[in-house]
């Protein structure tokens, strides 16, 4: 995984050729598909969990992606 941008409670990352925006709202951290500039393309989350931080999701990104 490549971190493209990380500011405050959000991070734009690239993983296996796809872009994602990770957002931490204080109670849960969610992963959304994004375009190459980090803009969310679909607000149906593709990963995440409650009671985890942005850092925890970044450090173990693939384990927080949902299996579709």
LUMZAFI-779575 format. One record per residue: residue number from 0; residue in one letter; x, y, z of N, C-alpha, C, O, CB in turn. Coordinates in Angstrom, 2 decimals, decimal comma. Glycine has a CB too. Example, Ala and Ser with C-alpha at 12.3 -4.5 7.8 and 13.67 -1.06 7.14 Angstrom:
<rs>
{seq=0 | type=A | n.c1=13,19 | n.c2=-5,69 | n.c3=7,80 | ca.c1=12,30 | ca.c2=-4,50 | ca.c3=7,80 | c.c1=13,20 | c.c2=-3,30 | c.c3=7,80 | o.c1=14,24 | o.c2=-3,32 | o.c3=8,46 | cb.c1=11,31 | cb.c2=-4,47 | cb.c3=9,05}
{seq=1 | type=S | n.c1=12,85 | n.c2=-2,25 | n.c3=7,08 | ca.c1=13,67 | ca.c2=-1,06 | ca.c3=7,14 | c.c1=12,90 | c.c2=0,03 | c.c3=7,87 | o.c1=13,41 | o.c2=1,14 | o.c3=8,04 | cb.c1=14,08 | cb.c2=-0,60 | cb.c3=5,72}
</rs>
This chain:
<rs>
{seq=0 | type=X | n.c1=0,83 | n.c2=-1,16 | n.c3=0,00 | ca.c1=0,00 | ca.c2=0,00 | ca.c3=0,00 | c.c1=0,89 | c.c2=1,24 | c.c3=0,00 | o.c1=1,91 | o.c2=1,30 | o.c3=0,68 | cb.c1=-0,95 | cb.c2=-0,01 | cb.c3=1,20}
{seq=1 | type=X | n.c1=0,46 | n.c2=2,22 | n.c3=-0,78 | ca.c1=1,18 | ca.c2=3,49 | ca.c3=-0,87 | c.c1=0,30 | c.c2=4,60 | c.c3=-0,30 | o.c1=-0,83 | o.c2=4,78 | o.c3=-0,74 | cb.c1=1,59 | cb.c2=3,79 | cb.c3=-2,34}
{seq=2 | type=X | n.c1=0,83 | n.c2=5,34 | n.c3=0,67 | ca.c1=0,12 | ca.c2=6,49 | ca.c3=1,21 | c.c1=0,39 | c.c2=7,69 | c.c3=0,31 | o.c1=1,54 | o.c2=8,09 | o.c3=0,15 | cb.c1=0,54 | cb.c2=6,79 | cb.c3=2,69}
{seq=3 | type=X | n.c1=-0,64 | n.c2=8,24 | n.c3=-0,28 | ca.c1=-0,49 | ca.c2=9,39 | ca.c3=-1,17 | c.c1=-0,60 | c.c2=10,69 | c.c3=-0,38 | o.c1=0,17 | o.c2=11,63 | o.c3=-0,61 | cb.c1=-1,55 | cb.c2=9,36 | cb.c3=-2,28}
{seq=4 | type=X | n.c1=-1,55 | n.c2=10,74 | n.c3=0,55 | ca.c1=-1,75 | ca.c2=11,94 | ca.c3=1,35 | c.c1=-2,39 | c.c2=11,52 | c.c3=2,67 | o.c1=-3,28 | o.c2=10,68 | o.c3=2,69 | cb.c1=-2,63 | cb.c2=12,99 | cb.c3=0,61}
{seq=5 | type=X | n.c1=-1,93 | n.c2=12,11 | n.c3=3,76 | ca.c1=-2,50 | ca.c2=11,82 | ca.c3=5,07 | c.c1=-2,54 | c.c2=13,11 | c.c3=5,87 | o.c1=-1,49 | o.c2=13,64 | o.c3=6,25 | cb.c1=-1,69 | cb.c2=10,72 | cb.c3=5,82}
{seq=6 | type=X | n.c1=-3,74 | n.c2=13,61 | n.c3=6,12 | ca.c1=-3,89 | ca.c2=14,85 | ca.c3=6,89 | c.c1=-5,03 | c.c2=14,70 | c.c3=7,88 | o.c1=-6,13 | o.c2=14,28 | o.c3=7,52 | cb.c1=-4,15 | cb.c2=16,05 | cb.c3=5,95}
{seq=7 | type=X | n.c1=-4,77 | n.c2=15,03 | n.c3=9,12 | ca.c1=-5,81 | ca.c2=15,00 | ca.c3=10,14 | c.c1=-6,43 | c.c2=13,63 | c.c3=10,29 | o.c1=-5,77 | o.c2=12,68 | o.c3=10,72 | cb.c1=-6,87 | cb.c2=16,00 | cb.c3=9,83}
{seq=8 | type=X | n.c1=-7,70 | n.c2=13,53 | n.c3=9,95 | ca.c1=-8,43 | ca.c2=12,27 | ca.c3=10,14 | c.c1=-8,72 | c.c2=11,54 | c.c3=8,84 | o.c1=-9,59 | o.c2=10,67 | o.c3=8,81 | cb.c1=-9,72 | cb.c2=12,54 | cb.c3=10,86}
{seq=9 | type=X | n.c1=-8,01 | n.c2=11,89 | n.c3=7,76 | ca.c1=-8,23 | ca.c2=11,24 | ca.c3=6,46 | c.c1=-6,91 | c.c2=10,87 | c.c3=5,82 | o.c1=-5,88 | o.c2=11,51 | o.c3=6,04 | cb.c1=-9,02 | cb.c2=12,16 | cb.c3=5,53}
{seq=10 | type=X | n.c1=-6,97 | n.c2=9,81 | n.c3=5,01 | ca.c1=-5,79 | ca.c2=9,40 | ca.c3=4,25 | c.c1=-6,23 | c.c2=8,91 | c.c3=2,87 | o.c1=-7,22 | o.c2=8,19 | o.c3=2,74 | cb.c1=-5,00 | cb.c2=8,30 | cb.c3=5,00}
{seq=11 | type=X | n.c1=-5,48 | n.c2=9,30 | n.c3=1,86 | ca.c1=-5,69 | ca.c2=8,83 | ca.c3=0,49 | c.c1=-4,58 | c.c2=7,83 | c.c3=0,23 | o.c1=-3,40 | o.c2=8,16 | o.c3=0,34 | cb.c1=-5,68 | cb.c2=10,03 | cb.c3=-0,57}
{seq=12 | type=X | n.c1=-4,95 | n.c2=6,60 | n.c3=-0,13 | ca.c1=-3,97 | ca.c2=5,54 | ca.c3=-0,35 | c.c1=-4,23 | c.c2=4,84 | c.c3=-1,68 | o.c1=-5,32 | o.c2=4,91 | o.c3=-2,24 | cb.c1=-4,00 | cb.c2=4,53 | cb.c3=0,80}
{seq=13 | type=X | n.c1=-3,20 | n.c2=4,17 | n.c3=-2,16 | ca.c1=-3,32 | ca.c2=3,32 | ca.c3=-3,34 | c.c1=-2,95 | c.c2=1,90 | c.c3=-2,92 | o.c1=-1,91 | o.c2=1,68 | o.c3=-2,28 | cb.c1=-2,42 | cb.c2=3,82 | cb.c3=-4,52}
{seq=14 | type=X | n.c1=-3,80 | n.c2=0,95 | n.c3=-3,28 | ca.c1=-3,58 | ca.c2=-0,45 | ca.c3=-2,90 | c.c1=-3,99 | c.c2=-1,33 | c.c3=-4,07 | o.c1=-5,13 | o.c2=-1,27 | o.c3=-4,53 | cb.c1=-4,39 | cb.c2=-0,83 | cb.c3=-1,62}
{seq=15 | type=X | n.c1=-3,06 | n.c2=-2,13 | n.c3=-4,54 | ca.c1=-3,29 | ca.c2=-3,05 | ca.c3=-5,66 | c.c1=-3,91 | c.c2=-2,32 | c.c3=-6,87 | o.c1=-4,84 | o.c2=-2,82 | o.c3=-7,49 | cb.c1=-4,20 | cb.c2=-4,21 | cb.c3=-5,22}
{seq=16 | type=X | n.c1=-3,38 | n.c2=-1,15 | n.c3=-7,17 | ca.c1=-3,79 | ca.c2=-0,39 | ca.c3=-8,34 | c.c1=-5,07 | c.c2=0,41 | c.c3=-8,18 | o.c1=-5,49 | o.c2=1,09 | o.c3=-9,11 | cb.c1=-3,95 | cb.c2=-1,30 | cb.c3=-9,47}
{seq=17 | type=X | n.c1=-5,71 | n.c2=0,35 | n.c3=-7,01 | ca.c1=-6,94 | ca.c2=1,09 | ca.c3=-6,78 | c.c1=-6,71 | c.c2=2,16 | c.c3=-5,71 | o.c1=-5,86 | o.c2=2,01 | o.c3=-4,84 | cb.c1=-8,08 | cb.c2=0,13 | cb.c3=-6,36}
{seq=18 | type=X | n.c1=-7,49 | n.c2=3,22 | n.c3=-5,79 | ca.c1=-7,38 | ca.c2=4,32 | ca.c3=-4,84 | c.c1=-8,50 | c.c2=4,25 | c.c3=-3,81 | o.c1=-9,63 | o.c2=3,87 | o.c3=-4,12 | cb.c1=-7,41 | cb.c2=5,67 | cb.c3=-5,56}
{seq=19 | type=X | n.c1=-8,16 | n.c2=4,63 | n.c3=-2,56 | ca.c1=-9,11 | ca.c2=4,61 | ca.c3=-1,46 | c.c1=-8,92 | c.c2=5,84 | c.c3=-0,59 | o.c1=-7,82 | o.c2=6,38 | o.c3=-0,49 | cb.c1=-8,96 | cb.c2=3,33 | cb.c3=-0,63}
{seq=20 | type=X | n.c1=-10,02 | n.c2=6,28 | n.c3=0,04 | ca.c1=-9,95 | ca.c2=7,32 | ca.c3=1,05 | c.c1=-10,36 | c.c2=6,66 | c.c3=2,37 | o.c1=-11,42 | o.c2=6,05 | o.c3=2,47 | cb.c1=-10,88 | cb.c2=8,55 | cb.c3=0,70}
{seq=21 | type=X | n.c1=-9,50 | n.c2=6,80 | n.c3=3,37 | ca.c1=-9,77 | ca.c2=6,26 | ca.c3=4,70 | c.c1=-10,16 | c.c2=7,44 | c.c3=5,58 | o.c1=-9,46 | o.c2=8,45 | o.c3=5,62 | cb.c1=-8,51 | cb.c2=5,49 | cb.c3=5,28}
{seq=22 | type=X | n.c1=-11,27 | n.c2=7,32 | n.c3=6,29 | ca.c1=-11,78 | ca.c2=8,42 | ca.c3=7,09 | c.c1=-12,08 | c.c2=7,95 | c.c3=8,52 | o.c1=-12,78 | o.c2=6,96 | o.c3=8,72 | cb.c1=-13,04 | cb.c2=9,01 | cb.c3=6,45}
{seq=23 | type=X | n.c1=-11,54 | n.c2=8,67 | n.c3=9,50 | ca.c1=-11,73 | ca.c2=8,37 | ca.c3=10,91 | c.c1=-12,63 | c.c2=9,45 | c.c3=11,51 | o.c1=-12,23 | o.c2=10,61 | o.c3=11,57 | cb.c1=-10,37 | cb.c2=8,28 | cb.c3=11,67}
{seq=24 | type=X | n.c1=-13,84 | n.c2=9,07 | n.c3=11,96 | ca.c1=-14,76 | ca.c2=10,06 | ca.c3=12,52 | c.c1=-14,75 | c.c2=10,07 | c.c3=14,05 | o.c1=-15,60 | o.c2=10,71 | o.c3=14,67 | cb.c1=-16,16 | cb.c2=9,79 | cb.c3=12,03}
{seq=25 | type=X | n.c1=-13,81 | n.c2=9,38 | n.c3=14,65 | ca.c1=-13,70 | ca.c2=9,35 | ca.c3=16,11 | c.c1=-14,31 | c.c2=8,12 | c.c3=16,74 | o.c1=-13,88 | o.c2=7,70 | o.c3=17,82 | cb.c1=-14,34 | cb.c2=10,57 | cb.c3=16,68}
{seq=26 | type=X | n.c1=-15,31 | n.c2=7,52 | n.c3=16,10 | ca.c1=-15,91 | ca.c2=6,30 | ca.c3=16,64 | c.c1=-15,70 | c.c2=5,10 | c.c3=15,72 | o.c1=-15,76 | o.c2=3,95 | o.c3=16,16 | cb.c1=-17,39 | cb.c2=6,51 | cb.c3=16,89}
{seq=27 | type=X | n.c1=-15,47 | n.c2=5,37 | n.c3=14,45 | ca.c1=-15,18 | ca.c2=4,30 | ca.c3=13,49 | c.c1=-14,31 | c.c2=4,87 | c.c3=12,37 | o.c1=-14,31 | o.c2=6,07 | o.c3=12,10 | cb.c1=-16,50 | cb.c2=3,69 | cb.c3=12,92}
{seq=28 | type=X | n.c1=-13,57 | n.c2=3,98 | n.c3=11,74 | ca.c1=-12,74 | ca.c2=4,36 | ca.c3=10,61 | c.c1=-13,21 | c.c2=3,56 | c.c3=9,42 | o.c1=-13,26 | o.c2=2,33 | o.c3=9,46 | cb.c1=-11,21 | cb.c2=4,12 | cb.c3=10,89}
{seq=29 | type=X | n.c1=-13,58 | n.c2=4,27 | n.c3=8,34 | ca.c1=-14,16 | ca.c2=3,63 | ca.c3=7,16 | c.c1=-13,28 | c.c2=3,83 | c.c3=5,94 | o.c1=-12,55 | o.c2=4,82 | o.c3=5,84 | cb.c1=-15,57 | cb.c2=4,17 | cb.c3=6,90}
{seq=30 | type=X | n.c1=-13,37 | n.c2=2,90 | n.c3=5,00 | ca.c1=-12,61 | ca.c2=2,94 | ca.c3=3,75 | c.c1=-13,60 | c.c2=3,07 | c.c3=2,61 | o.c1=-14,55 | o.c2=2,30 | o.c3=2,50 | cb.c1=-11,71 | cb.c2=1,67 | cb.c3=3,58}
{seq=31 | type=X | n.c1=-13,37 | n.c2=4,06 | n.c3=1,75 | ca.c1=-14,23 | ca.c2=4,31 | ca.c3=0,60 | c.c1=-13,41 | c.c2=4,27 | c.c3=-0,68 | o.c1=-12,24 | o.c2=4,66 | o.c3=-0,67 | cb.c1=-14,96 | cb.c2=5,67 | cb.c3=0,74}
{seq=32 | type=X | n.c1=-14,00 | n.c2=3,80 | n.c3=-1,79 | ca.c1=-13,29 | ca.c2=3,88 | ca.c3=-3,07 | c.c1=-13,16 | c.c2=5,34 | c.c3=-3,47 | o.c1=-14,05 | o.c2=6,15 | o.c3=-3,22 | cb.c1=-14,03 | cb.c2=3,07 | cb.c3=-4,18}
{seq=33 | type=X | n.c1=-12,03 | n.c2=5,68 | n.c3=-4,10 | ca.c1=-11,82 | ca.c2=7,07 | ca.c3=-4,54 | c.c1=-11,16 | c.c2=7,09 | c.c3=-5,90 | o.c1=-10,75 | o.c2=6,07 | o.c3=-6,44 | cb.c1=-10,95 | cb.c2=7,83 | cb.c3=-3,53}
{seq=34 | type=X | n.c1=-11,08 | n.c2=8,30 | n.c3=-6,45 | ca.c1=-10,35 | ca.c2=8,46 | ca.c3=-7,71 | c.c1=-8,89 | c.c2=8,79 | c.c3=-7,39 | o.c1=-8,50 | o.c2=8,79 | o.c3=-6,22 | cb.c1=-11,00 | cb.c2=9,58 | cb.c3=-8,60}
{seq=35 | type=X | n.c1=-8,11 | n.c2=9,06 | n.c3=-8,40 | ca.c1=-6,67 | ca.c2=9,28 | ca.c3=-8,21 | c.c1=-6,34 | c.c2=10,56 | c.c3=-7,46 | o.c1=-5,20 | o.c2=10,75 | o.c3=-7,03 | cb.c1=-5,99 | cb.c2=9,29 | cb.c3=-9,54}
{seq=36 | type=X | n.c1=-7,33 | n.c2=11,45 | n.c3=-7,30 | ca.c1=-7,09 | ca.c2=12,67 | ca.c3=-6,52 | c.c1=-7,58 | c.c2=12,54 | c.c3=-5,08 | o.c1=-7,43 | o.c2=13,47 | o.c3=-4,30 | cb.c1=-7,78 | cb.c2=13,86 | cb.c3=-7,20}
{seq=37 | type=X | n.c1=-8,16 | n.c2=11,40 | n.c3=-4,73 | ca.c1=-8,62 | ca.c2=11,16 | ca.c3=-3,37 | c.c1=-10,08 | c.c2=11,52 | c.c3=-3,14 | o.c1=-10,55 | o.c2=11,47 | o.c3=-2,00 | cb.c1=-7,79 | cb.c2=11,92 | cb.c3=-2,43}
{seq=38 | type=X | n.c1=-10,79 | n.c2=11,88 | n.c3=-4,18 | ca.c1=-12,22 | ca.c2=12,19 | ca.c3=-4,05 | c.c1=-13,02 | c.c2=10,89 | c.c3=-4,02 | o.c1=-12,83 | o.c2=10,03 | o.c3=-4,88 | cb.c1=-12,71 | cb.c2=13,10 | cb.c3=-5,21}
{seq=39 | type=X | n.c1=-13,90 | n.c2=10,74 | n.c3=-3,04 | ca.c1=-14,71 | ca.c2=9,54 | ca.c3=-2,91 | c.c1=-15,61 | c.c2=9,38 | c.c3=-4,13 | o.c1=-16,28 | o.c2=10,32 | o.c3=-4,55 | cb.c1=-15,56 | cb.c2=9,59 | cb.c3=-1,62}
{seq=40 | type=X | n.c1=-15,61 | n.c2=8,17 | n.c3=-4,71 | ca.c1=-16,42 | ca.c2=7,91 | ca.c3=-5,90 | c.c1=-17,71 | c.c2=7,15 | c.c3=-5,57 | o.c1=-18,64 | o.c2=7,11 | o.c3=-6,38 | cb.c1=-15,62 | cb.c2=7,11 | cb.c3=-6,91}
{seq=41 | type=X | n.c1=-17,76 | n.c2=6,55 | n.c3=-4,37 | ca.c1=-18,96 | ca.c2=5,82 | ca.c3=-3,95 | c.c1=-18,96 | c.c2=5,82 | c.c3=-2,42 | o.c1=-17,99 | o.c2=5,41 | o.c3=-1,79 | cb.c1=-18,98 | cb.c2=4,34 | cb.c3=-4,53}
{seq=42 | type=X | n.c1=-20,07 | n.c2=6,27 | n.c3=-1,83 | ca.c1=-20,14 | ca.c2=6,37 | ca.c3=-0,37 | c.c1=-20,55 | c.c2=5,07 | c.c3=0,32 | o.c1=-20,81 | o.c2=5,07 | o.c3=1,52 | cb.c1=-21,10 | cb.c2=7,45 | cb.c3=0,00}
{seq=43 | type=X | n.c1=-20,61 | n.c2=3,98 | n.c3=-0,41 | ca.c1=-20,79 | ca.c2=2,67 | ca.c3=0,22 | c.c1=-19,40 | c.c2=2,18 | c.c3=0,62 | o.c1=-18,56 | o.c2=1,90 | o.c3=-0,23 | cb.c1=-21,51 | cb.c2=1,63 | cb.c3=-0,76}
{seq=44 | type=X | n.c1=-19,16 | n.c2=2,08 | n.c3=1,93 | ca.c1=-17,81 | ca.c2=1,74 | ca.c3=2,38 | c.c1=-17,41 | c.c2=0,34 | c.c3=1,93 | o.c1=-18,25 | o.c2=-0,55 | o.c3=1,81 | cb.c1=-17,73 | cb.c2=1,84 | cb.c3=3,90}
{seq=45 | type=X | n.c1=-16,13 | n.c2=0,17 | n.c3=1,68 | ca.c1=-15,58 | ca.c2=-1,11 | ca.c3=1,25 | c.c1=-14,70 | c.c2=-1,73 | c.c3=2,33 | o.c1=-14,07 | o.c2=-2,76 | o.c3=2,12 | cb.c1=-14,79 | cb.c2=-0,94 | cb.c3=-0,04}
{seq=46 | type=X | n.c1=-14,67 | n.c2=-1,07 | n.c3=3,49 | ca.c1=-13,89 | ca.c2=-1,59 | ca.c3=4,59 | c.c1=-13,99 | c.c2=-0,68 | c.c3=5,79 | o.c1=-14,59 | o.c2=0,39 | o.c3=5,74 | cb.c1=-12,45 | cb.c2=-1,77 | cb.c3=4,19}
{seq=47 | type=X | n.c1=-13,38 | n.c2=-1,13 | n.c3=6,89 | ca.c1=-13,34 | ca.c2=-0,33 | ca.c3=8,09 | c.c1=-13,78 | c.c2=-1,11 | c.c3=9,31 | o.c1=-14,05 | o.c2=-2,31 | o.c3=9,24 | cb.c1=-14,19 | cb.c2=0,89 | cb.c3=7,93}
{seq=48 | type=X | n.c1=-13,85 | n.c2=-0,40 | n.c3=10,44 | ca.c1=-14,27 | ca.c2=-1,02 | ca.c3=11,70 | c.c1=-14,55 | c.c2=0,06 | c.c3=12,73 | o.c1=-14,10 | o.c2=1,20 | o.c3=12,61 | cb.c1=-13,19 | cb.c2=-2,00 | cb.c3=12,21}
{seq=49 | type=X | n.c1=-15,30 | n.c2=-0,33 | n.c3=13,75 | ca.c1=-15,56 | ca.c2=0,57 | ca.c3=14,88 | c.c1=-14,41 | c.c2=0,47 | c.c3=15,87 | o.c1=-13,74 | o.c2=-0,56 | o.c3=15,97 | cb.c1=-16,92 | cb.c2=0,23 | cb.c3=15,58}
{seq=50 | type=X | n.c1=-14,19 | n.c2=1,55 | n.c3=16,58 | ca.c1=-13,19 | ca.c2=1,60 | ca.c3=17,66 | c.c1=-11,77 | c.c2=1,31 | c.c3=17,20 | o.c1=-10,97 | o.c2=0,74 | o.c3=17,95 | cb.c1=-13,57 | cb.c2=0,61 | cb.c3=18,74}
{seq=51 | type=X | n.c1=-11,44 | n.c2=1,70 | n.c3=15,98 | ca.c1=-10,06 | ca.c2=1,64 | ca.c3=15,50 | c.c1=-9,67 | c.c2=3,02 | c.c3=14,98 | o.c1=-10,53 | o.c2=3,80 | o.c3=14,57 | cb.c1=-9,88 | cb.c2=0,54 | cb.c3=14,39}
{seq=52 | type=X | n.c1=-8,39 | n.c2=3,29 | n.c3=14,99 | ca.c1=-7,90 | ca.c2=4,59 | ca.c3=14,54 | c.c1=-7,46 | c.c2=4,54 | c.c3=13,08 | o.c1=-7,30 | o.c2=3,47 | o.c3=12,49 | cb.c1=-6,75 | cb.c2=5,05 | cb.c3=15,42}
{seq=53 | type=X | n.c1=-7,28 | n.c2=5,71 | n.c3=12,53 | ca.c1=-6,77 | ca.c2=5,82 | ca.c3=11,17 | c.c1=-5,42 | c.c2=5,11 | c.c3=11,07 | o.c1=-5,17 | o.c2=4,38 | o.c3=10,11 | cb.c1=-6,63 | cb.c2=7,31 | cb.c3=10,75}
{seq=54 | type=X | n.c1=-4,58 | n.c2=5,32 | n.c3=12,03 | ca.c1=-3,25 | ca.c2=4,69 | ca.c3=12,02 | c.c1=-3,34 | c.c2=3,17 | c.c3=12,01 | o.c1=-2,60 | o.c2=2,51 | o.c3=11,28 | cb.c1=-2,45 | cb.c2=5,15 | cb.c3=13,23}
{seq=55 | type=X | n.c1=-4,24 | n.c2=2,61 | n.c3=12,82 | ca.c1=-4,40 | ca.c2=1,15 | ca.c3=12,85 | c.c1=-4,83 | c.c2=0,61 | c.c3=11,50 | o.c1=-4,34 | o.c2=-0,43 | o.c3=11,06 | cb.c1=-5,42 | cb.c2=0,74 | cb.c3=13,93}
{seq=56 | type=X | n.c1=-5,76 | n.c2=1,30 | n.c3=10,84 | ca.c1=-6,22 | ca.c2=0,85 | ca.c3=9,52 | c.c1=-5,10 | c.c2=0,96 | c.c3=8,49 | o.c1=-4,91 | o.c2=0,05 | o.c3=7,68 | cb.c1=-7,45 | cb.c2=1,67 | cb.c3=9,07}
{seq=57 | type=X | n.c1=-4,36 | n.c2=2,05 | n.c3=8,52 | ca.c1=-3,24 | ca.c2=2,22 | ca.c3=7,59 | c.c1=-2,20 | c.c2=1,12 | c.c3=7,80 | o.c1=-1,68 | o.c2=0,55 | o.c3=6,83 | cb.c1=-2,58 | cb.c2=3,60 | cb.c3=7,76}
{seq=58 | type=X | n.c1=-1,89 | n.c2=0,82 | n.c3=9,04 | ca.c1=-0,85 | ca.c2=-0,16 | ca.c3=9,34 | c.c1=-1,22 | c.c2=-1,59 | c.c3=8,94 | o.c1=-0,33 | o.c2=-2,42 | o.c3=8,73 | cb.c1=-0,53 | cb.c2=-0,13 | cb.c3=10,80}
{seq=59 | type=X | n.c1=-2,50 | n.c2=-1,89 | n.c3=8,84 | ca.c1=-2,94 | ca.c2=-3,24 | ca.c3=8,48 | c.c1=-4,11 | c.c2=-3,16 | c.c3=7,50 | o.c1=-5,15 | o.c2=-3,79 | o.c3=7,70 | cb.c1=-3,34 | cb.c2=-4,05 | cb.c3=9,75}
{seq=60 | type=X | n.c1=-3,92 | n.c2=-2,38 | n.c3=6,45 | ca.c1=-4,98 | ca.c2=-2,01 | ca.c3=5,52 | c.c1=-5,76 | c.c2=-3,20 | c.c3=4,98 | o.c1=-6,99 | o.c2=-3,21 | o.c3=5,03 | cb.c1=-4,41 | cb.c2=-1,24 | cb.c3=4,39}
{seq=61 | type=X | n.c1=-5,06 | n.c2=-4,20 | n.c3=4,46 | ca.c1=-5,77 | ca.c2=-5,31 | ca.c3=3,80 | c.c1=-6,67 | c.c2=-6,09 | c.c3=4,74 | o.c1=-7,64 | o.c2=-6,69 | o.c3=4,29 | cb.c1=-4,76 | cb.c2=-6,25 | cb.c3=3,18}
{seq=62 | type=X | n.c1=-6,37 | n.c2=-6,10 | n.c3=6,03 | ca.c1=-7,24 | ca.c2=-6,84 | ca.c3=6,96 | c.c1=-8,54 | c.c2=-6,09 | c.c3=7,25 | o.c1=-9,49 | o.c2=-6,68 | o.c3=7,76 | cb.c1=-6,49 | cb.c2=-7,11 | cb.c3=8,25}
{seq=63 | type=X | n.c1=-8,59 | n.c2=-4,79 | n.c3=6,94 | ca.c1=-9,79 | ca.c2=-4,00 | ca.c3=7,18 | c.c1=-10,67 | c.c2=-3,89 | c.c3=5,93 | o.c1=-11,78 | o.c2=-3,37 | o.c3=6,01 | cb.c1=-9,42 | cb.c2=-2,62 | cb.c3=7,66}
{seq=64 | type=X | n.c1=-10,20 | n.c2=-4,35 | n.c3=4,78 | ca.c1=-11,04 | ca.c2=-4,36 | ca.c3=3,59 | c.c1=-12,06 | c.c2=-5,48 | c.c3=3,69 | o.c1=-11,72 | o.c2=-6,59 | o.c3=4,10 | cb.c1=-10,19 | cb.c2=-4,52 | cb.c3=2,31}
{seq=65 | type=X | n.c1=-13,29 | n.c2=-5,20 | n.c3=3,32 | ca.c1=-14,34 | ca.c2=-6,23 | ca.c3=3,33 | c.c1=-14,07 | c.c2=-7,21 | c.c3=2,19 | o.c1=-13,54 | o.c2=-6,83 | o.c3=1,14 | cb.c1=-15,76 | cb.c2=-5,59 | cb.c3=3,19}
{seq=66 | type=X | n.c1=-14,44 | n.c2=-8,46 | n.c3=2,41 | ca.c1=-14,32 | ca.c2=-9,48 | ca.c3=1,36 | c.c1=-15,63 | c.c2=-9,54 | c.c3=0,60 | o.c1=-16,66 | o.c2=-9,93 | o.c3=1,15 | cb.c1=-13,96 | cb.c2=-10,88 | cb.c3=1,97}
{seq=67 | type=X | n.c1=-15,59 | n.c2=-9,15 | n.c3=-0,66 | ca.c1=-16,79 | ca.c2=-9,18 | ca.c3=-1,49 | c.c1=-16,78 | c.c2=-10,39 | c.c3=-2,39 | o.c1=-17,71 | o.c2=-10,60 | o.c3=-3,16 | cb.c1=-16,92 | cb.c2=-7,91 | cb.c3=-2,32}
</rs>
